[in-house]
Amino acid sequence: MTDGRDTDGRDAPTAGGIAPGSFTLDSRLSGALGGRTAQAFERGFGHRTVGDLLAHYPRRYAMRGELTALATLPLDENITIIAEVIEVGERSMRARRGSIVEAKITDGTGVLTLTFFNQRWRAADLRPGRRGIFAGKVSDYKGQRQLAHPDYELFDDATPLEAGDAAAKRWAEAPIPIYPATSTLASWQIAKAIELVLDGLAPLDDPLPASVRAAKSLLAHREALELVHRPERDGDWKRARGTLRFTEAFVLQTALLERRAELRTHTTAARQPVPGGLLERFDAALPFTLTGDQLDVGGEIAHDLGEPVPMNRLVQGEVGSGKTVVALRAMLAVADSGGQSALLAPTEVLAGQHLRSIAKMLGPDLAAELVPTLLTGQLPLAERKKALLRAAAGQSRIVVGTHALLGDNVSFADLGLVVVDEQHRFGVEQREALRLKGQSPPHVLVLTATPIPRTVAMTVFGDLDVSTIRELPAGRAGITSQVVPLAIRPTWRPRIWERLAEELALGRQAFVVCPAIEAKVVEDEGPEGRAEVASSDGDADGRADAAAPVASVVAVLAELRAHPRFAETRIAPLHGRMSADEKDAAMRAFSAGEIDVLVATTVIEVGVDVPNASAMVVVDADRFGVSQLHQLRGRVGRGSVPGLCLLVTSAVPGSLALQRVEAVAATLDGFELAQADLELRQEGDVLGAVQSGGRSSLKLLKVARDGDLIAEAREMAQEVLDGGDGLAAHPALAAAVRRRLDEETSGYLSKG
C-alpha cells in the first residue's frame, strides 16, 4: 500500500530487511528508524524508544470499502480520511510560471479538492477510480473545501488479487489503523514505522503474571501489540485493546502500590498531643462544634501522626467544609511534640488568608506560644529575615508561605509536618524541596477543595491514604446559582448589574470575577491563579461571538464605575499583577467592609473568607473549568447571609461550554460535579505535566469509563505484590513499571 514516492523529502521507513530480534522495547528510535524520523517522533509525540512508539495506539480504524462524510469536515483542522478520486486536471498558474494539479475526491455525496503546485506527476498518480487515505488541513477556496499539498497513500488494488481470492479477501477486510498524527508525520508513515519495529521486535516477556492473564482470559502482550497495530478483522483489535487497557491499569496500579509500600519502609518521629497541651486547649476554646466528618478525618490523621511511619494523606473536602481547622489540629499535635509545621499555599493572597485565619482560630494566648509566621517572596527584607530566624530557631511552630518556603536559605529546627494546600498547583521538585527540610521525613498532609472522583483518586493518588469531608458546618445559608445565557437571552444583560445593586443595597458585598486582567488576551497569572480556558474541547466554537474580547478586570471595573447604580459604590480590583502589599491591602479592606465590590481574577478562587460577601457574578463563565467555577462560587454564602452566583455566558445552546456552566448551576455537590466534569471532558491527561511532572498521559485507559476495571486491576496488583517476593518475583512487570513512567513521573511516585 504505497504510492512509491517520498512526497515531502522526509526519510520514510520501510518494513523490508529487518531481522527479527533487532529491537527491544527499550531500543532507541534513532537506531530503529534513523535519526530524522526519530526526531520527528520525539518532537511530535515525545517518543524516544521502541516501547514508546508501540504504545502509540490507533485512535480509530477504517475499512477500505468505506468513505468519509466530506461535507462535515471542519475547517482549519488536520484530518485523515478515506475517499475516491473522481477527477484530475492540470492548469497553468496565471501570476507566475508553473502549473497546478487539482484532483477531486468524493465520499459519494460531498466533494473535496486536492491542490498541488508544480507537481505534474500527481496527475498520473491520482487516476479516477483510485481510493486511498488522504491527510491535510481543510481550508476554503472560493466557497469550496480543499486540501492544499495533502499527504496521501493510495490503495494498490491489483497487488492482492495476484495472490488469490483468499489473500484479496483478507486485504479487503483488514481494518486500516488511523493514528494520531502531526503535520510532519502522517498516519500511514506512523503505521510504516510501527510495522518496521514490530517486524524487528525481539520476543517479549509478558508484564502481566500468568495467573492474572489466565484469570482475565487476556492475550499475550506480544500478540496484543501485533493485533492492535495489524489487525486482520475487527475482532482482533477489539481483543487487543481490551488486553492492553487492562495491562495499562495493572502496571499503573502496581507502581502506585509499590510507592505506597515503599513509604512505609521509612521511619520518622511519632507526633502525639500531650494531656493539657496545645491541642487540648485549642479544642476546649473552639466556639463551634466540629462536624462528624471533621472528627472522623481528624481521628485518621491523629492515628497516622502517632505512628513512626511518615503520614502521606490526602484530605479532599467540599468548598467551605472546614479543612483548615482539621489541618490546624494536626499542626497543634505536632507542636505538642516540639515539632514545627509548614503550610505551603499557591498564592500570596491565600498564604496571607491562611495566616490570618490560623491566628484568629488560635486566639491571642495560643498564637503567642506558637508564633505563626508568614514567609513569602514579596515580604520586605527586614520582615523576611525575622521570619527566617523564627523558623530556623524553632520559635515559630507554624510557618505559612508560598514558593518562598522552598528556598535554600529556609531551614527549620524540627520540621514534623508539611501541609500542602491545593497540591495540584505545585510540581514534583517543589514538594520534594520542602520535604527534605526535615531532619527525618516529615508527615505530609495534602489538602484539596477540588473533589476527586473515585477512579481519579485511584489512578492519580493511589499511593496516598484518602480522607473525605463532605459535611458542611451548621448555620450556612447556602448558595443559589443561576445561568445567564446571553446567546439565548441577550436582553438579560442589564439585569445582571441591577441584581448586583440589589444585593449591595442590603448592606452586603460582592465579587465580580473575570478570566483576564486585560481584554487583549486570556492571561495566565502564573502562581497567582489562572483561568482554565478550555479551547481543545470546542469551546471557542461554542460561543455566540468567538471573536468578542474576553471579559477583563480592567474593562469590567471601568463599566461598573461608570454605571449610575454604582455611583456611590466602593469598587476595587484584585489580580495577579498587583504587588503583594496591594493585594493584601485590597483583601483586608474587603474583609473589613471598606470595599463593596471586588473585581478580580481567579486569585480569589480559594481561601478567601468574607461572610458578608453574598453575591458573585462570573463573567464569561464558560472560560472556566467546572471545578474552578465550583471553587469560585464557594467564596459566597459562607455565613448566615444567603449566597447568589450569576454565571454569565455567551455560549450557544448545545455547546460543551454551556453544558459545563449548566452542570455547575444544577448542583452544589462538588463530588457530583467532579464526576460530571470528568464525563464532559473525558479526563484528558490525569497524569499530565502539572500533576506528575512528566509525559505520562493515559493511553487506552479512560477513568470516566473504566472505574471497575481500575478497581479490579488494583485488587489483583495488590494480591501479586502481597505474594512471596512481591515485585522482585515478576521482573517483566517491574520493567513495565519502569518503562511506563518516565524519569520525571517516576520522581513524582518516589517523592510524593
RANORGI-V65867 format. One record per pair of residues at least 24 apart in sequence whose ideal C-beta (glycine too) atoms are under 8 Angstrom apart, sorted by the first residue. I is the first residue (numbers start at 1). J is the second residue. D is the distance in Angstrom with one decimal. If there is no record, write none. Layout:
# RANORGI-V65867
i	j	d
I	J	D
I	J	D
This chain:
# RANORGI-V65867
i	j	d
1	153	6.1
1	154	7.7
1	155	6.0
1	156	5.8
1	188	7.5
2	153	6.3
2	156	7.0
3	125	6.0
3	132	7.9
3	152	7.0
3	153	5.9
3	154	5.3
5	121	7.9
5	125	7.7
7	151	6.2
7	152	7.8
8	151	7.1
10	36	6.5
10	37	7.0
10	40	7.0
10	184	7.1
10	189	7.5
11	36	4.9
11	37	5.4
12	37	7.6
12	189	5.9
12	192	6.4
13	37	5.9
13	189	7.9
13	192	5.4
13	193	5.0
13	196	4.7
14	192	6.7
14	196	7.0
15	192	6.5
15	195	4.4
15	196	4.9
15	199	5.5
18	196	5.8
18	199	4.8
18	200	3.9
19	200	6.4
20	199	7.0
20	200	6.4
20	201	7.4
20	202	7.4
21	200	7.2
21	201	7.9
21	202	4.4
21	203	7.6
22	200	3.6
22	201	7.8
22	202	7.4
23	50	4.8
23	197	5.5
23	200	4.7
23	201	5.4
23	202	6.5
24	50	6.8
24	201	7.7
24	202	5.3
25	49	6.6
25	50	5.5
25	51	3.4
25	54	7.0
25	201	7.9
25	204	7.1
25	739	6.3
26	50	7.3
26	51	6.4
26	739	7.0
27	197	8.0
29	53	6.1
32	196	6.9
32	197	5.4
32	200	7.0
33	193	5.6
33	196	6.8
33	197	7.6
37	193	6.5
40	182	7.7
40	184	5.2
40	185	5.3
41	185	6.9
41	193	7.3
43	184	7.6
44	182	4.0
44	184	6.4
44	185	5.4
45	180	7.7
45	182	7.5
46	695	4.7
49	739	7.8
50	197	4.9
50	201	7.1
51	739	5.3
53	193	6.4
53	194	6.2
53	197	6.0
54	194	6.6
54	197	6.6
54	198	7.3
54	201	7.8
54	225	5.5
54	229	7.4
55	699	5.5
56	179	6.4
56	180	7.1
56	190	6.7
56	194	7.3
57	179	7.9
57	228	5.9
57	229	7.8
57	241	7.4
57	244	7.1
57	699	6.0
57	700	6.1
58	177	3.6
58	178	5.8
58	179	5.4
58	228	7.1
58	229	7.2
58	237	7.4
59	178	6.1
59	179	6.6
59	180	5.3
60	178	5.0
61	175	3.8
61	176	6.4
61	177	5.9
61	178	6.7
61	231	7.2
61	234	7.3
61	237	6.0
62	133	7.5
62	175	7.0
62	176	4.7
62	178	5.7
63	173	7.6
63	175	6.2
63	176	6.9
64	131	6.8
64	155	5.8
64	171	7.7
64	172	5.8
64	174	7.8
64	176	6.7
65	172	6.9
67	106	7.5
67	107	3.8
67	108	5.8
68	107	5.4
69	107	5.9
69	109	7.4
69	110	6.8
70	105	7.6
70	106	7.0
70	107	4.8
70	109	7.5
70	110	3.4
70	111	6.7
70	112	4.8
70	145	7.0
71	107	8.0
71	109	6.5
71	110	3.8
73	112	7.2
73	138	5.0
73	145	6.1
74	138	6.5
75	138	5.4
75	139	6.8
75	140	5.9
75	145	7.4
76	137	6.5
76	138	6.7
76	139	7.0
77	137	6.8
77	138	6.0
78	135	7.1
78	136	6.9
78	137	5.2
78	181	7.0
78	182	7.9
78	183	6.6
79	135	6.9
79	136	7.2
79	137	7.7
79	138	5.9
80	133	6.3
80	134	7.5
80	135	4.4
80	178	5.3
80	181	6.3
80	186	7.4
80	187	4.9
81	107	8.0
81	112	7.9
81	133	7.2
81	134	5.5
81	135	7.6
82	131	6.8
82	132	7.3
82	133	5.7
82	134	7.8
82	176	7.4
83	107	5.8
83	112	6.8
83	131	7.0
83	132	7.5
83	134	5.9
84	129	7.0
84	130	7.2
84	131	4.7
85	126	5.1
85	127	6.5
85	128	5.4
85	129	6.7
85	130	5.0
85	131	7.5
85	132	7.8
86	111	7.4
86	128	5.7
87	128	6.1
88	122	7.7
88	123	5.3
88	126	4.9
88	127	7.0
88	128	6.6
89	123	7.4
90	120	6.4
90	123	5.2
93	117	7.5
101	126	7.7
105	134	6.4
110	145	8.0
111	144	7.8
112	138	7.9
112	145	5.3
112	146	6.6
112	147	6.5
113	141	7.4
113	144	6.0
113	145	7.3
113	146	4.2
113	147	7.4
114	146	7.1
114	147	5.3
114	150	5.6
114	152	7.6
115	141	7.6
115	146	5.6
115	147	7.2
115	148	4.9
115	149	7.1
116	149	6.0
117	149	7.2
125	154	7.3
126	154	7.7
130	154	5.2
130	155	7.2
130	157	7.6
131	155	5.2
131	157	7.7
133	176	6.9
133	178	7.8
133	187	6.7
133	188	5.9
135	181	6.5
135	186	4.8
135	187	6.1
137	183	7.7
151	186	4.1
151	188	7.9
151	189	7.7
153	186	7.8
153	188	4.5
170	232	5.9
173	232	7.2
173	233	6.1
174	231	6.6
174	232	5.2
174	233	7.3
175	231	5.1
175	233	7.3
175	234	6.0
175	236	7.8
175	237	6.2
177	228	8.0
177	229	6.1
177	230	7.9
177	231	7.6
177	237	7.7
191	229	7.5
194	229	5.1
195	229	7.5
195	230	7.0
198	225	7.0
198	226	6.4
198	229	6.3
198	230	7.0
201	225	7.9
205	731	7.3
205	732	3.7
205	735	7.7
206	732	6.0
207	247	6.1
207	250	7.7
207	251	6.0
207	732	5.0
207	733	4.9
207	735	7.3
207	736	3.6
208	246	7.8
208	247	5.8
208	250	6.2
208	733	7.2
209	720	5.7
209	730	5.7
209	733	6.7
211	720	7.9
212	250	6.9
212	716	5.5
212	720	6.9
215	716	7.5
216	246	6.1
218	242	7.3
218	243	4.4
218	246	6.3
218	247	7.7
219	243	4.4
221	247	6.8
241	700	5.9
244	699	7.6
244	700	5.5
245	700	4.3
245	701	5.8
245	706	6.8
245	709	6.9
246	709	6.3
246	713	6.2
247	736	7.7
248	698	6.9
248	699	5.8
248	700	5.8
248	701	4.9
248	740	7.7
249	701	5.5
249	706	6.8
249	709	5.7
249	710	5.1
249	713	3.8
249	714	7.8
250	713	4.4
250	716	6.7
250	717	5.6
251	733	7.1
251	736	4.8
251	737	5.8
251	740	5.1
252	459	6.7
252	462	7.8
252	701	7.5
252	713	7.9
252	740	6.7
253	458	7.4
253	462	6.2
253	710	7.0
253	713	5.0
253	714	4.3
253	717	4.5
254	717	4.5
254	720	7.3
254	721	6.9
254	727	6.9
254	733	6.3
254	737	5.6
255	737	4.7
255	740	6.9
255	741	6.2
255	749	5.8
256	462	3.3
256	463	4.7
256	714	8.0
256	749	7.0
257	462	6.9
257	463	7.5
257	714	7.2
257	717	5.6
257	718	5.8
257	721	5.7
258	721	6.9
258	726	8.0
258	727	6.0
258	737	6.9
258	749	8.0
259	463	3.9
259	749	4.6
259	750	6.8
259	752	7.3
260	312	7.9
260	462	7.3
260	463	4.6
260	464	7.9
261	721	6.9
261	726	7.7
262	750	7.5
263	309	7.5
263	310	6.3
263	312	5.4
263	463	7.1
263	752	7.0
264	309	5.4
266	309	6.8
266	310	5.6
266	441	5.1
267	308	5.2
267	309	6.7
267	440	7.2
267	441	8.0
268	308	6.2
268	309	6.8
268	310	4.8
268	438	7.8
268	440	4.6
268	441	4.8
268	442	7.0
268	443	6.8
269	308	7.2
269	337	7.1
269	339	7.1
269	416	6.5
269	440	5.8
270	305	7.1
270	306	5.3
270	307	6.0
270	308	5.0
270	337	7.7
271	305	4.4
271	306	7.1
271	333	5.7
271	334	4.6
271	336	7.6
271	337	4.5
271	339	5.9
271	416	5.3
271	417	7.0
271	443	6.7
272	305	6.9
272	306	4.9
272	333	6.7
272	336	7.1
272	337	6.2
273	302	7.7
273	332	7.0
273	333	4.6
273	336	4.4
273	337	7.9
274	336	4.9
274	337	7.8
277	332	8.0
277	336	4.2
278	332	4.6
278	335	5.2
278	336	5.2
278	366	6.5
278	369	7.1
278	370	7.2
279	329	6.1
279	332	4.1
279	333	5.2
279	336	5.8
281	366	6.6
282	328	7.7
282	329	7.0
282	332	5.4
282	361	7.8
282	362	6.9
282	366	6.2
283	329	7.5
285	363	6.1
285	366	7.9
288	473	6.8
289	474	7.8
290	322	7.6
290	325	7.3
291	321	7.7
291	322	6.6
291	469	7.5
291	471	4.3
291	472	7.5
291	473	6.0
291	474	7.8
292	471	5.9
293	317	7.8
293	321	7.1
293	468	7.3
293	469	4.4
293	470	5.9
293	471	4.1
294	321	7.9
294	322	5.4
294	325	6.7
294	326	5.5
294	469	6.3
294	471	7.5
296	467	7.8
297	326	5.6
297	467	4.3
297	468	7.5
297	469	5.7
298	326	5.5
298	329	5.6
298	330	7.7
300	465	7.4
300	467	5.3
301	326	7.0
301	329	7.7
301	330	5.0
301	445	6.7
301	467	7.4
302	330	7.7
302	333	6.3
304	443	6.7
304	465	7.3
305	330	6.4
305	333	5.5
305	334	6.9
305	417	7.5
305	443	5.8
310	441	4.5
310	442	6.9
310	443	5.5
310	444	6.6
311	443	3.8
311	444	6.3
311	445	6.7
311	465	7.7
312	443	7.9
312	444	5.2
312	463	7.0
312	464	5.4
312	465	6.7
312	752	5.7
313	444	7.4
313	445	5.7
313	446	7.0
313	464	6.3
313	465	4.6
313	466	7.5
313	467	6.1
314	423	7.8
314	446	4.6
314	447	7.9
314	448	6.8
314	457	7.7
314	461	5.3
314	464	4.4
314	465	7.1
314	466	4.9
314	467	7.0
315	445	6.6
315	446	7.0
315	447	5.3
315	448	7.5
315	467	4.8
315	468	7.7
315	469	6.7
316	447	8.0
316	448	5.1
316	449	7.8
316	450	7.3
316	451	5.8
316	452	5.5
316	457	7.8
316	466	6.8
316	467	7.4
316	468	5.5
316	469	7.4
317	447	7.6
317	448	7.8
317	449	6.3
317	451	7.9
317	468	6.9
317	469	3.5
317	470	7.4
318	449	7.4
318	451	6.7
318	469	6.7
318	470	6.0
318	472	6.2
318	669	8.0
318	670	5.0
318	671	7.8
319	449	5.3
319	630	6.4
319	631	6.2
319	633	7.4
319	634	2.9
319	670	6.4
320	472	6.1
320	473	7.5
320	476	6.8
320	634	5.5
320	638	5.7
321	449	8.0
321	469	4.4
321	470	7.0
321	471	6.7
321	472	5.6
321	473	7.6
322	469	6.8
322	472	8.0
322	473	5.7
323	447	5.1
323	449	6.8
323	469	6.2
324	354	6.9
324	357	6.1
324	358	7.5
324	361	7.9
325	361	6.5
326	469	7.0
327	419	5.1
327	445	6.1
327	447	6.2
328	358	5.9
328	361	6.1
328	362	7.7
330	417	6.2
330	419	7.4
330	443	7.9
330	445	5.9
331	397	7.4
331	398	5.4
331	417	6.1
331	419	7.1
332	370	7.9
334	397	7.8
334	416	4.2
334	417	4.5
334	443	7.4
335	370	6.0
335	397	4.2
335	398	7.3
337	416	6.7
338	414	6.3
339	397	7.6
339	414	4.9
339	415	7.1
339	416	2.8
339	417	6.8
340	391	7.2
340	394	6.4
340	396	7.0
340	397	5.3
340	398	7.2
340	399	6.7
340	412	5.2
340	413	6.5
340	414	5.7
340	415	5.4
340	416	6.2
340	417	7.8
341	397	6.8
341	398	5.3
341	399	7.3
341	415	7.7
341	416	6.6
341	417	4.2
341	418	7.5
341	419	6.3
342	399	5.0
342	400	7.9
342	401	7.2
342	405	5.8
342	412	7.0
342	415	6.2
342	417	7.5
342	418	5.4
342	419	7.1
342	434	6.2
342	437	7.5
343	398	7.0
343	399	7.2
343	400	4.6
343	401	7.4
343	419	4.5
343	421	6.5
344	401	6.7
344	402	7.4
344	405	5.7
344	406	8.0
344	418	6.9
344	419	7.0
344	420	5.0
344	421	6.6
344	426	6.8
344	430	7.9
344	431	7.8
344	434	6.0
345	400	6.6
345	401	7.1
345	402	5.9
345	421	4.9
345	422	7.5
345	607	7.3
346	402	7.1
346	421	6.9
346	422	5.2
346	425	3.7
346	426	7.0
346	527	6.2
346	529	7.8
346	606	7.9
347	402	6.7
347	527	6.2
347	528	5.3
347	529	6.0
347	576	8.0
347	603	6.2
348	376	5.3
348	377	7.8
348	378	6.3
348	402	5.9
348	528	7.1
348	580	4.6
348	583	6.0
348	584	7.3
349	528	7.5
349	574	7.6
349	583	5.3
349	584	7.4
349	587	6.0
349	603	5.4
349	604	7.2
349	607	7.2
349	608	7.0
350	421	6.9
350	422	7.7
350	606	6.0
350	607	4.0
350	608	7.8
351	376	5.7
351	400	5.4
351	401	5.8
351	402	5.2
352	376	7.8
352	583	8.0
352	584	5.3
352	587	7.0
353	587	7.0
353	607	4.5
353	608	6.0
353	609	6.8
354	400	5.0
354	421	7.2
354	607	6.4
355	400	4.6
357	609	6.5
358	398	6.4
358	400	6.9
369	397	7.8
370	396	7.4
370	397	4.4
370	398	5.5
371	395	5.5
371	396	4.4
371	397	6.7
371	398	7.7
372	396	6.8
372	397	7.8
372	398	4.3
372	399	7.7
372	400	6.5
373	398	7.1
373	399	5.1
373	400	7.1
374	400	5.5
374	401	6.6
375	399	5.8
375	400	7.3
375	401	3.8
375	402	7.9
375	404	5.4
375	405	5.9
375	410	6.9
376	401	5.7
376	402	4.8
376	404	5.1
376	580	6.2
377	402	6.4
377	403	6.7
377	404	4.4
377	580	7.7
378	579	6.4
378	580	3.4
378	581	7.3
379	404	7.7
379	580	7.5
402	527	7.0
403	430	6.6
403	527	6.5
405	434	6.0
406	430	5.6
406	433	4.3
406	434	5.7
410	437	7.0
411	437	6.4
412	437	5.5
412	438	7.1
414	438	7.9
414	439	6.5
415	439	7.3
415	442	5.0
416	442	5.6
416	443	6.5
417	442	5.7
417	443	4.9
417	444	7.7
417	445	6.5
418	442	5.0
418	443	7.3
418	444	5.0
418	445	7.2
419	445	4.8
419	446	7.9
419	447	6.6
420	444	7.1
420	445	7.4
420	446	4.9
420	447	6.8
421	447	4.9
421	606	7.6
421	607	7.6
422	447	7.0
422	448	6.2
422	449	7.0
422	450	7.7
422	606	5.8
423	447	7.3
423	448	6.1
424	448	6.9
424	450	7.1
424	690	6.1
424	691	6.4
425	527	7.3
427	690	7.5
427	693	5.4
428	692	7.0
428	693	4.0
428	744	6.7
428	747	5.1
428	748	4.6
428	751	5.7
429	693	7.4
429	747	7.6
431	751	6.6
431	752	7.0
432	747	7.6
432	751	4.3
435	751	7.1
435	752	7.5
444	752	6.4
449	606	5.8
449	631	6.1
449	634	7.2
449	670	7.9
450	627	4.6
450	630	7.8
450	631	6.9
450	670	7.5
450	674	7.1
451	627	7.8
451	670	3.9
451	671	4.3
451	673	7.2
451	674	4.4
452	674	6.1
453	671	7.5
453	674	5.1
453	675	4.9
453	678	5.3
453	703	7.2
453	704	7.9
453	707	7.9
454	707	6.5
455	678	7.8
455	703	4.2
455	704	7.3
455	706	7.1
455	707	3.9
455	710	5.5
455	711	7.8
456	674	7.8
456	678	6.7
456	683	6.9
456	686	5.8
456	703	5.3
458	707	7.9
458	710	5.4
458	711	6.6
458	714	6.0
459	686	5.9
459	687	7.3
459	698	7.6
459	701	7.6
459	703	5.2
459	710	6.1
460	686	5.5
460	687	6.2
460	691	6.1
462	714	6.9
463	749	6.6
463	752	6.7
464	752	7.6
470	671	7.1
475	639	7.8
475	640	6.3
476	637	6.5
476	638	7.0
476	639	7.6
477	637	5.8
477	639	7.1
477	640	5.5
477	641	5.9
477	642	4.3
477	643	6.8
478	637	5.7
478	642	6.3
478	643	6.7
478	668	7.3
479	633	6.1
479	634	8.0
479	636	6.2
479	637	3.9
479	642	7.5
479	643	3.6
479	644	7.2
479	645	5.8
479	668	6.2
480	642	6.9
480	643	6.9
480	644	5.4
480	645	7.2
481	633	6.4
481	645	4.6
481	647	6.5
481	664	6.6
481	665	4.3
481	668	7.5
482	644	7.7
482	645	7.3
482	646	5.7
482	647	7.0
482	665	6.3
483	621	7.8
483	647	5.0
483	649	6.6
483	658	7.9
483	661	5.6
483	662	5.8
483	665	4.8
484	646	5.4
484	647	6.6
484	648	4.5
484	649	7.0
485	649	6.0
485	651	7.3
485	653	7.7
485	658	6.8
486	544	7.0
486	648	6.6
486	649	6.7
486	650	4.9
487	543	7.6
487	544	3.6
487	649	7.6
487	650	5.3
487	651	6.3
487	652	4.9
487	653	7.2
487	658	8.0
488	653	6.3
496	617	6.1
496	646	6.1
496	648	6.1
497	560	7.2
497	563	5.8
497	565	6.2
497	566	7.6
498	565	6.8
499	615	7.7
499	644	7.5
499	646	6.7
500	597	7.5
500	615	5.9
500	617	5.9
500	646	7.8
501	565	4.2
501	566	6.8
501	569	8.0
503	614	5.4
503	615	4.1
503	644	6.4
504	566	7.9
504	569	6.3
504	596	5.7
504	597	7.2
504	615	7.8
506	614	7.6
507	612	7.9
508	612	5.8
508	613	7.1
508	614	4.0
508	615	6.7
508	641	6.0
509	590	6.8
509	593	6.9
509	595	7.3
509	596	5.6
509	597	7.1
509	598	7.7
509	610	6.4
509	612	5.2
509	613	4.6
509	614	7.0
509	615	7.9
510	596	7.1
510	597	5.1
510	598	7.6
510	613	6.5
510	614	6.9
510	615	4.0
510	616	6.6
510	617	7.2
510	636	7.9
511	597	7.5
511	598	5.3
511	599	8.0
511	600	6.1
511	604	6.3
511	613	6.3
511	615	7.4
511	616	4.5
511	617	7.4
511	632	7.9
511	635	6.0
511	636	7.0
512	556	5.9
512	560	7.1
512	597	6.2
512	598	7.4
512	599	4.7
512	600	7.3
512	616	7.5
512	617	4.8
512	619	6.7
513	600	5.8
513	601	7.1
513	602	7.0
513	604	7.1
513	616	6.5
513	617	7.1
513	618	4.7
513	619	6.8
513	632	5.6
514	550	7.9
514	551	4.6
514	552	5.4
514	553	5.0
514	555	7.9
514	556	5.5
514	599	6.9
514	600	7.5
514	601	6.2
514	619	5.3
514	620	7.0
515	550	5.6
515	551	6.3
515	552	7.9
515	601	7.2
515	602	7.8
515	619	7.7
515	620	5.3
515	623	4.1
515	624	6.5
516	550	4.7
516	551	6.9
516	552	4.3
516	553	7.2
516	601	7.3
517	552	6.0
517	553	5.2
517	554	6.6
517	575	4.9
517	576	7.2
517	577	5.9
517	601	6.2
518	552	5.0
518	553	7.7
518	554	5.1
518	555	7.9
519	549	4.1
519	550	6.2
519	551	7.6
519	552	4.3
519	554	6.8
519	555	5.2
520	549	7.4
521	550	7.3
522	550	4.9
522	623	6.6
525	575	6.9
525	576	3.3
525	577	7.6
525	601	6.0
525	602	7.4
525	603	6.8
526	576	6.6
527	576	7.9
528	575	7.5
528	576	2.9
528	601	7.8
528	603	5.3
529	576	6.1
529	601	6.0
529	602	4.0
529	603	4.3
529	604	7.8
529	605	5.6
530	602	6.2
531	601	7.0
531	602	5.8
531	623	5.6
531	624	5.8
531	628	7.5
532	624	5.8
532	625	3.9
532	628	5.2
533	623	5.1
533	624	7.8
534	623	7.6
534	625	6.5
534	657	7.4
534	660	7.8
534	681	7.5
536	684	7.9
537	656	5.3
537	680	8.0
537	681	5.9
538	655	7.0
538	656	5.6
538	657	7.7
539	622	6.1
539	623	7.8
539	651	7.3
539	655	7.1
539	656	6.4
539	657	4.2
541	655	7.2
542	622	6.9
542	651	4.7
542	652	5.8
542	655	2.7
542	656	6.0
542	657	3.7
542	658	6.4
543	622	6.8
543	650	5.1
543	651	5.6
543	652	6.9
543	655	7.6
543	657	6.6
544	650	4.6
544	651	7.3
544	652	5.4
545	650	6.2
548	650	6.8
550	620	6.0
550	623	6.6
551	619	3.9
551	620	4.3
551	623	7.8
553	599	5.3
553	600	6.8
553	601	6.1
556	599	5.4
556	619	6.2
557	599	4.7
560	597	6.6
560	599	6.8
566	597	7.4
569	596	4.9
569	597	6.0
570	594	6.8
570	595	5.1
570	596	4.6
570	597	7.4
571	595	7.3
571	596	6.7
571	597	4.6
571	598	8.0
571	599	6.4
572	597	7.6
572	598	6.1
572	599	7.3
573	598	7.7
573	599	5.2
573	600	7.0
574	598	5.3
574	599	7.3
574	600	4.0
574	601	7.5
574	603	5.9
574	604	6.4
575	600	6.3
575	601	4.5
575	603	6.0
576	601	6.3
576	603	5.6
602	628	6.6
602	632	6.9
604	632	7.3
604	635	5.9
605	631	4.8
605	632	5.7
605	635	8.0
606	631	5.7
606	634	8.0
608	635	5.4
609	635	7.8
609	638	5.9
610	635	7.5
610	638	7.4
611	638	5.3
611	639	2.9
611	640	7.4
611	641	6.8
612	639	6.8
612	641	6.3
613	638	7.3
613	641	8.0
614	641	4.6
614	642	6.5
614	643	5.8
614	644	6.3
615	643	7.4
615	644	4.7
615	645	7.6
615	646	7.6
616	643	7.5
616	644	7.3
616	645	4.8
616	646	7.2
617	645	8.0
617	646	4.8
617	648	6.3
618	645	7.0
618	646	7.1
618	647	5.3
618	648	6.4
619	648	5.1
620	648	6.9
620	649	6.9
620	650	7.2
621	647	4.0
621	648	5.8
621	649	4.8
621	661	5.0
621	664	7.8
622	649	4.4
622	650	7.3
622	651	4.3
622	655	8.0
622	657	3.8
622	658	6.7
622	660	6.6
622	661	5.5
625	660	7.4
625	677	7.0
625	681	8.0
626	660	5.3
626	663	6.1
626	664	5.8
626	673	5.6
626	674	7.7
626	676	6.8
626	677	3.7
626	680	7.1
627	670	7.7
627	673	7.1
627	674	6.6
627	677	6.1
629	660	7.7
629	661	7.1
629	664	4.5
630	664	6.0
630	670	5.4
630	673	5.4
633	664	7.1
656	680	6.4
678	703	6.7
678	704	4.6
679	704	5.0
687	745	6.9
691	748	7.6
692	744	7.2
692	745	4.7
692	748	4.2
692	749	7.9
693	744	4.3
693	745	6.5
693	747	6.3
693	748	5.3
694	741	6.9
694	742	4.7
694	743	7.3
694	744	3.6
694	745	3.3
694	746	7.7
694	747	7.7
694	748	6.8
695	742	5.9
695	744	7.9
695	745	7.5
696	740	7.6
696	741	5.7
696	742	6.6
696	745	4.2
